[in-house]
Structures are given as C-alpha cells and as structure tokens.
Amino acid sequence: MTKPPLAKGMPVPEQLQLMERVVERSNMQRAYRRVKQNKGAPGVDGMSVERLGSFLRTHWAKIKERLCEGSYEPKPVRRVKIPKASGGSRPLGIPTVLDRLIQQALHQVLSPLFEPQFSEHSFGFRPGRSAHQAVLQAKQYQHGGKRWVVDMDLAQFFDEVNHEKLMAKVGRKVKDWRVKLLIRHYLRAGVLSGGLVSVPEKGTPQGGPLSPLLSNIVLDELDRELEKRGHSFCRYADDCNIYVGSRKSGERVMASVACFVEQRLKLRVNRDKSAVARPWQRKFLGYTFSWHRSARIRVAKTSINRFKSKLKALFRKGRGRNLRQFIQQDLNPAIRGWINYFRLSEFRGFAEQLDKWVRRHLRCILWRQWKHRWRRFQMLMKLGLPEVRAARSAFNQRGPWFNAGASHMNQALPKRYFDQFGLICMLQRLRKFGPVLT
C-alpha cells in the first residue's frame, strides 16, 4: 500500500531524504542544463524547452512542494513512431519538458546508487562507457578463439518490462517511498496516441532520461547470470552478444539463456532475429568483423546503406541551396557524426567510396542548378574545360546523375573544388584517427 503524503513541515528521517537530494538546487540546475542541451520536441502540453525557464520561475515552488509531499503526478507521454534500422518502426514516448527535467534530476541522484553494482560487461548508457568499448571487447573475445556468437534480440524490450520485478529491484537501493512512488507514476504514466490516453500495465516508456537507467537495472540480473555461468559477453542496452567456441556450444547457450530471460525476467526473445552464427555474419552496434583470426573491425553494410539513405534526403533538400552553406550547415554535421562513430573500422575502402559518392551527388546538384544547356556550357568553360569538350558535354542529352559521374564533371569539379568549401573527407578523417587500439 502507498504511504500517505508527509504532513507539511514534518521532518523527514535521515535515511528517507533522497527526494530532498533530487530537488536540491544544484542538482536541478545541472538537470536543467542537460535538458536544454538535449533540446527535444514538446510533450502533450506543447511546452518547448525554450519556455521551460520562465515556467519554472513561476511554478517551481509549488512543483517542489508536491514532489516532497509525494503528491506529484506526471503528465502522459506523447507517442510517436520512429523508423528502425531493421525495418518497421519503434514506438517512442516523449514526456513533457517538465517531466524530462524531473526524470533527469532523478537519474543524477539514482545513478551513483546503482552504478557500482552493474557488470563490467554492460556498456550502454553508463558514464565512462561507450559502444566503442563494447565493440573492442567483442574483438578481443574473437581474437582469443571464441569465433561463434550468440546474438540475442529481446523483442520490444522497453514495452515488456515487468513493473513489479523492476520496482522490487529499485526498492533494494531506494528507501525513500516518495522516490519509489514517483518512479512508479512514471512507469504508469498514460500514453497519448490517436487522441486517446492508455495506461500501460508493463513496459517503461522509451524516450525519457530515466528509461536507460531502468533498463540497466532490469537487465543487471541477466548480466549476473551470464557472469555466474562464466560466459564471455557484451551487452549494450538490450543488445546482447555472447561469444563461444563452437556452434554446438552456441545453440546450447541460446536455449538456456532464452529460457532464463523468458521465465525469470518475464521478457521475450525474438526468435526470428536471434541467431547462433559467425561474428562476420552478424552486426553488433552497427559494426561487424572480418573472418581473419585477428577479427578486424569493419562497418556493416546495413550501416552504410542507412547512412546513404539519410544523405539522399539531405541532397534532395540541398538542390536549391547555396553549395557552401549546404555543405557547412547540413552535410558536414551529418558526415562528422557518422564517421566519428565508425572510426574503429580497420578497413578504409568504404570511406573512399563514400567520399566519391558524396562528391558525385554534389556535382549532380550543381548540374541541376545550371539548368539550361548554354548555362552548363558557360560554367564548364569557366571551370577550365576546352570549348569543344565543354560543348559536347553540355549538349550530350544525358541525365544529371550520368553527367555527375562523367569524366568532364570530374575534371571540372575535382576534389580540391569541394575542399575549398570545407567538405569533410571521410578517408582523411579515418587516417587522422589512426589505428585501432585494442
């Protein structure tokens, strides 16, 4: 049964003062800076991040009082769907800006309580840990002779989390009933979709600052079980790879771990997407590996294709734009973030091919912008092509994509032409990062 709110002015016992740490001024200021930095879309109330400051100046005292009394009720989350890399869509719950602030403040206080207990094999959403560390750990397992992987996919993990099991785990570390009640309220916050609000019986809304911590709390039991069994594994959120020495061992591990996940954790294993296979036949966090004994790291083809699809949408928007502005404001940020993530790749041919592909798209944009044949003829002449060749190229009756890849456009618009606009060269950036350290 939920405890009644504390009477106003009643002192809170020392061991139950966690909520006071949550609403403490410096913690809330740090949470506010983080929410501002992350930006994000408005929730069901329509309040933007920019309006949050003025709202808090007027209403924070009352909100703080309700939090300390245990009477604060979060608003429903707004349900949106985002495309998944593997196809289909993933439901995302967007809390209001105020609830994101409170969740972030909660996360900052709760994370130090749970972090020491988490496994060394868990890399997702943890301070000082990253996807790159998980990929390097997977490489080490393979280099040590474990050349089979049990790639386990949890079906709709964030929608399947059992509330009672989660709250039991939270209760082992958190004794302040107000904090536990607030977490339960966030778990039970309604979901607004299609104009109707539904209250979930299970799951944790994916999209709030508190969700990653709660997912690690749930899956810590899986980590401990795998450690107890002596398995070599890497887990990043709900993406878990277990490395073994043979297919037979892998099939045995898949069956026993799937049974544990479904019976003990009350989660579901996606049998269609899970598999026992060679690491170079699967992808892990966007990467895959070579078949060599050294297990060289490479970028998965699906990651490259997904990146190309993203850039194609940008190129369509850039057709009527000034080329320098388009490169610096739109194209470079997308390229920089992507190649920085995939800097672990020990194969560089993909970067060279992508650089050529990007420059061809930029040449295609310019060819379209020149529009008319005489304009194209004049521009090719201006860029240094002989008159006869410029005329033959401008009047060749071929489409923009053909011309963008033809020798006349490559000669008129070489790599150095785009370098003057500051276009990021992915191959040069990989070389700058240097060799992978294992």
Buried (B, 14 or more C-beta within 10 A) or exposed (E): EEEEBBEEEEEBEEEBBBBBBBBBEEBBEBBBEBBBEEEBEBBBEEBEBEEBEEBBEEEBEEBBEEBBBBEBEBBBBBBBEEEEEEEEEBBBBBBBBBBBBBBBBBBBBBBEBBBEBBBEBBBBBBEEBBBBBBBBBBBBBBBEEBBBBBBBBBBBBBBBBBBEBBBEBBEEEBEBBBBBBBBBBBBEBBBBBEEEBEEBEBBBBBBBBBBBBBBBBBBBBBBEBBEEEEBBBBBBBBBBBBBBEEEEBBBBBBEEBBEBBEEEBBBBBEEEEBBBBBBBEBBBBBBBBBEEEEBBBBBBEEBBEBBEEEBEEBBEEBEEBEBEEBBBEBBBEBBEEBBEBBBBBBEBEBBBEBBBEBBBBBBBBBBBBBEEBEEBBBBBBEBEBEEEBBBBBBEBEEEBBEBBBBEBBBBBBEEEBBEEBEBBBBBEBBEEEEEBEE
